Amino acid sequence: MESSYEWQIKLIRDWQYFATLTWDPKDLGTPWQRRNQVTYWLREVGKMGQTTERNLTYVIRWEAGETGGLPHCHILIAGMTTTNPLMIAFKARHAWKRGLSQVRLFDPGKAIGAAAYMSKGKFSAAWAQGANTYEVAKFGRVSEDNIYVSRKMQERMLQQRNTQTDDRAYSLEAA
């Protein structure tokens, strides 16, 4: 059974990037500072993609690493207008100055797994059940583990939900 977030994340068809951001263990700061640092980074990334942070659709999954419990986050990003997505990925990776970063082009073939991972929901596919058990075992042990959905993502999820409801109502009327 998939979670509500997982289902809604899968409905977004235009994810562009999957990013992982870490912090230098000598300069972790507070959770509030880390959230602000990621928001600032998203503003910079938005500028690179010729938009603003408010117009980006993104989901941030915060978690602690299994070795040492160091905080990091994973981010799915959509909403950039660019003619050179590889250059944006390169620039975005180097714009993060707080620790290590990876910014990759999103692979649409991995959308289901990414949605499950980001939402902390159950993986839909039977092949991923072992990974789900592994990840779920980490949940709840550290207060850093949570998910944040941008305003734009909330708007899109609501729009998708309403479209799905309208489609179901239409198909019932047609029957």
Backbone as JSON, one array per atom type, in Angstrom:
{
  "sequence": "MESSYEWQIKLIRDWQYFATLTWDPKDLGTPWQRRNQVTYWLREVGKMGQTTERNLTYVIRWEAGETGGLPHCHILIAGMTTTNPLMIAFKARHAWKRGLSQVRLFDPGKAIGAAAYMSKGKFSAAWAQGANTYEVAKFGRVSEDNIYVSRKMQERMLQQRNTQTDDRAYSLEAA",
  "N": [[0.85, -1.18, 0.0], [0.7, 2.1, -0.98], [1.78, 5.31, 0.27], [-0.04, 8.41, 0.77], [1.49, 10.69, 0.09], [3.43, 9.46, -1.51], [1.92, 8.56, -3.7], [1.03, 11.02, -4.71], [3.44, 12.3, -5.34], [4.31, 10.7, -7.43], [2.5, 11.48, -9.35], [3.43, 13.84, -10.38], [4.92, 14.63, -13.28], [7.11, 15.89, -14.33], [9.61, 15.96, -13.04], [12.91, 17.15, -12.67], [15.46, 17.11, -11.48], [17.43, 15.26, -9.11], [18.67, 15.68, -6.01], [21.24, 15.46, -3.51], [22.23, 16.7, -0.47], [24.78, 17.38, 1.86], [26.28, 18.07, 5.1], [29.23, 19.58, 6.41], [30.73, 17.92, 9.05], [31.95, 19.47, 11.01], [30.64, 21.83, 10.97], [27.77, 21.84, 11.44], [25.6, 23.32, 12.45], [22.27, 24.36, 13.47], [19.11, 22.55, 13.17], [17.23, 24.4, 12.15], [18.94, 26.32, 10.95], [20.08, 24.71, 8.96], [17.85, 24.14, 7.37], [17.29, 26.72, 6.42], [19.65, 27.16, 4.96], [19.35, 25.3, 2.91], [17.07, 26.34, 1.69], [18.1, 28.78, 0.79], [19.98, 27.78, -1.04], [18.2, 26.59, -2.86], [17.01, 28.9, -3.84], [19.16, 30.0, -5.25], [19.57, 27.96, -7.13], [17.12, 28.08, -8.44], [17.39, 30.59, -9.72], [19.43, 29.91, -11.5], [17.99, 28.24, -13.14], [16.31, 29.98, -14.37], [14.06, 30.88, -12.9], [12.18, 31.31, -9.84], [12.6, 30.45, -6.36], [10.09, 30.15, -5.22], [8.57, 29.37, -7.4], [9.5, 26.91, -7.99], [8.89, 23.43, -7.97], [9.21, 21.25, -5.4], [10.36, 18.57, -3.29], [11.57, 17.83, -0.16], [13.43, 15.52, 1.55], [14.43, 14.96, 4.7], [16.99, 13.45, 6.55], [18.97, 11.36, 8.76], [22.27, 10.16, 8.47], [23.16, 6.7, 8.25], [25.6, 5.91, 9.28], [27.09, 7.33, 11.84], [25.08, 9.22, 12.03], [24.86, 11.71, 10.75], [23.24, 14.63, 9.54], [21.45, 14.97, 6.46], [20.0, 15.76, 3.25], [17.61, 14.85, 0.72], [16.46, 15.88, -2.43], [13.85, 16.33, -4.69], [13.37, 18.05, -7.68], [11.55, 20.28, -9.72], [10.36, 22.46, -12.37], [12.07, 24.27, -13.56], [13.14, 26.38, -16.2], [15.11, 25.78, -18.75], [17.66, 25.48, -21.21], [19.83, 23.94, -21.06], [20.14, 21.44, -19.22], [22.16, 19.81, -18.08], [24.26, 21.56, -17.54], [23.06, 23.15, -15.59], [22.76, 21.25, -13.55], [25.46, 20.77, -12.97], [26.31, 23.36, -12.14], [24.58, 23.75, -9.95], [25.38, 21.74, -8.23], [27.93, 22.65, -7.53], [27.27, 25.0, -6.31], [26.54, 24.45, -3.75], [27.91, 24.89, -0.67], [28.28, 23.86, 1.85], [28.99, 21.28, 2.41], [29.23, 17.99, 1.04], [27.78, 17.39, -2.19], [25.39, 16.11, -4.5], [23.98, 16.41, -7.63], [21.8, 15.32, -9.84], [20.47, 14.6, -13.11], [17.05, 13.88, -13.27], [15.81, 10.62, -13.55], [13.22, 9.5, -15.35], [12.4, 6.85, -15.47], [12.79, 5.89, -12.98], [10.88, 6.9, -11.35], [8.83, 5.8, -9.71], [10.19, 4.44, -7.64], [11.62, 6.61, -6.6], [9.57, 8.27, -5.68], [8.51, 6.67, -3.64], [10.73, 6.51, -1.96], [11.2, 9.21, -1.28], [8.81, 9.86, -0.01], [8.71, 8.29, 2.19], [7.0, 6.28, 2.22], [5.52, 3.02, 1.75], [7.23, 0.94, -0.48], [6.0, 0.36, -3.67], [6.53, -1.72, -5.45], [7.25, -5.2, -5.45], [9.9, -5.98, -5.64], [11.28, -4.08, -4.25], [10.9, -4.36, -1.55], [12.8, -5.25, 0.34], [14.57, -3.07, 0.44], [12.82, -1.2, 1.43], [12.34, -2.18, 4.02], [14.89, -1.89, 5.08], [15.23, 0.95, 4.96], [13.01, 1.85, 6.47], [13.67, 0.9, 8.96], [15.42, 2.8, 9.9], [13.85, 4.99, 10.47], [12.41, 7.21, 12.82], [14.4, 6.98, 14.7], [15.98, 9.16, 14.77], [15.56, 12.62, 15.15], [15.77, 14.14, 12.9], [14.58, 13.07, 10.68], [12.29, 13.66, 8.31], [9.78, 15.01, 6.04], [9.48, 17.63, 3.64], [7.33, 19.62, 1.78], [7.17, 21.78, -0.92], [5.44, 24.96, -1.41], [4.53, 25.24, -4.03], [4.53, 22.58, -4.81], [2.53, 21.61, -3.11], [0.33, 23.0, -4.19], [0.28, 21.83, -6.74], [-0.17, 19.15, -6.08], [-2.73, 19.31, -4.98], [-4.11, 20.22, -7.23], [-3.72, 18.02, -8.96], [-5.03, 16.05, -7.47], [-7.65, 17.04, -7.54], [-8.11, 16.91, -10.3], [-7.97, 14.15, -10.7], [-10.21, 13.38, -9.18], [-12.24, 14.7, -10.61], [-11.99, 13.34, -13.07], [-12.72, 10.73, -12.31], [-15.37, 11.16, -11.51], [-16.48, 11.95, -13.94], [-16.14, 9.58, -15.44], [-17.87, 7.9, -14.06], [-20.31, 9.13, -14.55], [-20.49, 8.78, -17.3], [-20.83, 6.1, -17.5]],
  "CA": [[0.0, 0.0, 0.0], [1.51, 3.3, -1.03], [1.31, 6.44, 1.08], [-0.65, 9.51, 0.03], [2.56, 11.48, -0.51], [4.05, 8.67, -2.57], [1.02, 8.58, -4.85], [1.0, 12.37, -5.26], [4.75, 12.57, -5.94], [4.33, 10.0, -8.71], [1.66, 12.19, -10.32], [4.22, 14.92, -10.99], [5.61, 13.97, -14.4], [8.19, 16.69, -14.89], [10.79, 16.1, -12.18], [14.09, 17.41, -13.48], [16.71, 16.84, -10.77], [17.45, 14.61, -7.81], [19.86, 16.21, -5.33], [21.57, 15.09, -2.14], [23.09, 17.71, 0.15], [25.28, 17.0, 3.18], [26.95, 19.15, 5.84], [30.52, 19.31, 7.03], [30.47, 17.6, 10.45], [32.49, 20.51, 11.88], [29.82, 23.03, 10.84], [26.41, 21.37, 11.23], [24.59, 24.3, 12.81], [21.02, 23.83, 14.01], [18.17, 22.15, 12.11], [16.67, 25.6, 11.55], [19.96, 26.88, 10.06], [20.21, 23.82, 7.8], [16.68, 24.37, 6.5], [17.51, 28.01, 5.75], [20.73, 26.99, 3.99], [18.79, 24.61, 1.74], [16.18, 27.3, 1.01], [18.98, 29.71, 0.07], [20.51, 27.03, -2.19], [17.11, 26.46, -3.84], [16.88, 30.21, -4.5], [20.25, 30.09, -6.23], [19.28, 26.98, -8.2], [16.02, 28.66, -9.21], [17.95, 31.62, -10.6], [20.14, 29.21, -12.58], [16.97, 27.69, -14.02], [15.49, 31.1, -14.85], [12.82, 30.97, -12.14], [12.4, 31.63, -8.43], [12.37, 29.33, -5.44], [8.63, 30.01, -5.06], [8.0, 28.71, -8.58], [10.01, 25.54, -8.09], [8.18, 22.34, -7.31], [10.23, 20.39, -4.8], [10.11, 17.77, -2.09], [12.83, 17.61, 0.57], [13.41, 14.48, 2.58], [15.52, 15.13, 5.66], [17.29, 12.24, 7.31], [20.3, 11.24, 9.35], [23.02, 9.06, 7.89], [23.2, 5.51, 9.1], [26.9, 5.86, 9.95], [27.38, 8.59, 12.52], [23.88, 10.01, 12.22], [24.97, 13.07, 10.22], [22.06, 15.03, 8.77], [21.54, 15.28, 5.03], [18.67, 15.78, 2.65], [17.42, 14.5, -0.68], [15.5, 16.83, -2.98], [13.35, 16.22, -6.05], [13.14, 19.43, -8.12], [10.95, 20.52, -11.04], [9.91, 23.83, -12.57], [13.08, 25.16, -14.14], [13.14, 26.54, -17.65], [16.5, 25.85, -19.16], [17.99, 24.75, -22.43], [21.02, 23.13, -20.79], [19.96, 20.87, -17.89], [23.42, 19.29, -17.52], [25.0, 22.7, -17.0], [22.39, 23.53, -14.34], [23.13, 20.24, -12.55], [26.86, 21.02, -12.62], [26.37, 24.61, -11.36], [23.86, 23.56, -8.68], [26.25, 20.92, -7.38], [29.03, 23.47, -7.05], [26.74, 26.12, -5.53], [26.4, 24.01, -2.36], [29.21, 25.12, -0.02], [28.22, 23.41, 3.24], [29.45, 19.89, 2.5], [29.19, 17.32, -0.25], [26.5, 17.45, -2.89], [25.2, 15.44, -5.79], [22.8, 16.88, -8.33], [21.72, 14.5, -11.05], [19.24, 14.69, -13.88], [16.08, 12.9, -12.81], [15.54, 9.53, -14.49], [11.79, 9.19, -15.25], [12.23, 5.41, -15.28], [12.92, 5.58, -11.55], [9.92, 7.76, -10.65], [8.09, 5.08, -8.67], [11.1, 4.25, -6.51], [11.94, 7.93, -6.02], [8.39, 8.71, -4.94], [8.43, 5.88, -2.42], [11.85, 6.88, -1.1], [11.0, 10.57, -0.79], [7.62, 9.95, 0.83], [8.87, 7.37, 3.3], [5.9, 5.33, 2.15], [5.92, 1.68, 1.38], [7.54, 0.79, -1.88], [4.91, -0.35, -4.33], [6.99, -2.93, -6.14], [7.71, -6.29, -4.59], [11.36, -6.05, -5.68], [11.86, -3.06, -3.38], [10.51, -4.56, -0.16], [13.99, -5.31, 1.19], [15.04, -1.7, 0.6], [11.87, -0.54, 2.31], [12.61, -2.63, 5.38], [16.15, -1.26, 5.47], [15.02, 2.37, 5.2], [12.06, 2.06, 7.55], [14.34, 0.61, 10.23], [16.09, 4.02, 10.35], [12.88, 6.02, 10.82], [12.05, 7.36, 14.21], [15.56, 6.94, 15.58], [16.61, 10.48, 14.79], [14.54, 13.64, 14.95], [16.03, 14.81, 11.63], [13.9, 12.36, 9.61], [10.97, 14.15, 7.95], [9.63, 15.42, 4.65], [8.95, 18.97, 3.44], [6.77, 19.79, 0.44], [7.11, 23.21, -1.24], [4.1, 25.5, -1.68], [4.18, 24.91, -5.41], [4.21, 21.15, -4.81], [1.21, 21.49, -2.48], [-0.64, 23.45, -5.19], [0.2, 20.83, -7.81], [-0.8, 17.94, -5.54], [-4.15, 19.61, -4.88], [-4.62, 20.26, -8.6], [-3.74, 16.64, -9.44], [-6.09, 15.34, -6.73], [-8.93, 17.5, -8.07], [-8.22, 16.37, -11.65], [-8.28, 12.72, -10.55], [-11.59, 13.3, -8.71], [-13.09, 15.08, -11.74], [-11.94, 12.26, -14.05], [-13.52, 9.61, -11.79], [-16.78, 11.56, -11.55], [-16.88, 11.92, -15.35], [-16.25, 8.19, -15.9], [-19.08, 7.33, -13.45], [-21.44, 9.7, -15.27], [-20.51, 8.21, -18.65], [-21.2, 4.66, -17.42]],
  "C": [[0.89, 1.24, 0.0], [0.91, 4.41, -0.19], [0.7, 7.49, 0.17], [0.41, 10.36, -0.66], [3.19, 10.74, -1.69], [3.21, 8.75, -3.84], [1.05, 9.95, -5.52], [2.34, 12.75, -5.91], [4.85, 11.9, -7.31], [3.5, 10.71, -9.77], [2.4, 13.33, -11.0], [5.12, 14.26, -12.05], [6.84, 14.71, -14.9], [9.36, 16.92, -13.93], [12.01, 16.25, -13.06], [15.39, 16.97, -12.81], [16.45, 16.07, -9.49], [18.76, 15.03, -7.15], [20.01, 15.61, -3.94], [22.56, 16.11, -1.62], [23.5, 17.23, 1.54], [25.94, 18.22, 3.83], [28.28, 18.67, 6.35], [30.25, 19.05, 8.52], [30.98, 18.66, 11.43], [31.63, 21.78, 11.88], [28.36, 22.65, 10.56], [25.36, 22.46, 11.48], [23.36, 23.61, 13.4], [20.13, 23.34, 12.87], [17.56, 23.36, 11.4], [17.67, 26.23, 10.56], [20.11, 26.02, 8.81], [19.04, 24.01, 6.84], [16.83, 25.69, 5.74], [18.6, 27.91, 4.7], [20.22, 26.28, 2.73], [17.86, 25.55, 0.97], [17.01, 28.31, 0.21], [19.55, 29.03, -1.17], [19.44, 26.88, -3.26], [16.85, 27.79, -4.55], [17.94, 30.36, -5.59], [20.0, 29.16, -7.42], [18.14, 27.5, -9.07], [16.5, 29.72, -10.18], [18.68, 30.98, -11.78], [19.16, 28.68, -13.62], [15.96, 28.71, -14.49], [14.11, 31.13, -14.21], [13.15, 31.38, -10.71], [12.14, 30.4, -7.58], [10.88, 29.1, -5.26], [7.98, 29.28, -6.22], [8.55, 27.31, -8.81], [9.05, 24.59, -7.39], [9.27, 21.47, -6.71], [9.72, 19.69, -3.55], [11.47, 17.54, -1.46], [12.6, 16.51, 1.58], [14.65, 14.66, 3.44], [15.73, 13.81, 6.37], [18.69, 12.31, 7.89], [20.98, 10.04, 8.73], [23.1, 7.88, 8.84], [24.53, 5.35, 9.82], [27.17, 7.22, 10.56], [26.2, 9.5, 12.7], [23.94, 11.43, 11.69], [23.76, 13.43, 9.35], [22.41, 15.28, 7.3], [20.12, 15.33, 4.48], [18.74, 15.36, 1.19], [16.31, 15.4, -1.2], [15.14, 16.43, -4.41], [12.96, 17.64, -6.47], [12.54, 19.42, -9.53], [10.64, 22.01, -11.16], [10.92, 24.79, -13.15], [12.93, 25.21, -15.65], [14.59, 26.73, -18.06], [16.71, 25.05, -20.43], [19.19, 23.83, -22.21], [20.94, 22.51, -19.38], [21.24, 20.31, -17.27], [24.25, 20.41, -16.91], [24.39, 23.15, -15.67], [22.77, 22.54, -13.24], [24.56, 20.47, -12.06], [26.96, 22.26, -11.72], [25.71, 24.44, -9.99], [24.71, 22.74, -7.72], [27.35, 21.77, -6.75], [28.56, 24.7, -6.25], [26.58, 25.75, -4.05], [27.76, 24.05, -1.69], [29.3, 24.54, 1.38], [28.75, 22.0, 3.47], [29.46, 19.28, 1.11], [27.82, 17.46, -0.88], [26.55, 16.61, -4.15], [23.93, 16.03, -6.38], [22.8, 16.15, -9.67], [20.43, 14.81, -11.8], [18.32, 13.58, -13.4], [15.81, 11.88, -13.91], [14.06, 9.15, -14.36], [11.5, 7.71, -15.04], [12.3, 5.0, -13.82], [11.92, 6.38, -10.71], [9.22, 7.04, -9.51], [8.97, 4.89, -7.44], [11.44, 5.56, -5.82], [10.77, 8.44, -5.19], [8.28, 7.96, -3.61], [9.53, 6.3, -1.45], [11.62, 8.25, -0.46], [9.84, 10.66, 0.2], [7.73, 9.13, 2.1], [7.72, 6.37, 3.34], [6.41, 3.96, 1.81], [6.23, 1.66, -0.1], [6.44, -0.05, -2.51], [5.35, -1.68, -4.91], [7.53, -3.96, -5.16], [9.23, -6.34, -4.53], [12.01, -5.09, -4.7], [11.57, -3.29, -1.9], [11.7, -4.65, 0.78], [14.55, -3.93, 1.46], [14.12, -0.95, 1.54], [12.14, -0.92, 3.76], [13.86, -1.96, 5.91], [15.95, 0.2, 5.83], [14.1, 2.62, 6.39], [12.7, 1.8, 8.91], [15.04, 1.85, 10.79], [15.12, 5.06, 10.88], [12.62, 6.03, 12.31], [13.24, 7.37, 15.17], [16.19, 8.3, 15.74], [15.54, 11.52, 14.45], [14.68, 14.33, 13.59], [15.18, 14.23, 10.5], [12.49, 12.92, 9.39], [10.95, 14.58, 6.49], [9.04, 16.83, 4.61], [8.51, 19.08, 1.98], [6.63, 21.29, 0.19], [5.67, 23.66, -1.49], [3.63, 25.13, -3.08], [3.81, 23.44, -5.53], [2.84, 20.92, -4.19], [0.11, 21.89, -3.47], [-0.83, 22.39, -6.27], [-0.45, 19.54, -7.33], [-2.31, 18.14, -5.44], [-4.8, 19.62, -6.27], [-4.74, 18.84, -9.17], [-4.88, 15.86, -8.78], [-7.45, 15.74, -7.28], [-9.16, 16.97, -9.48], [-8.61, 14.9, -11.59], [-9.74, 12.55, -10.12], [-12.55, 13.64, -9.83], [-13.15, 13.98, -12.78], [-12.79, 11.08, -13.6], [-15.0, 9.94, -11.85], [-17.29, 11.51, -12.99], [-17.07, 10.48, -15.82], [-17.46, 7.51, -15.27], [-20.32, 7.84, -14.15], [-21.6, 9.06, -16.64], [-21.0, 6.76, -18.63], [-22.64, 4.43, -17.28]]
}
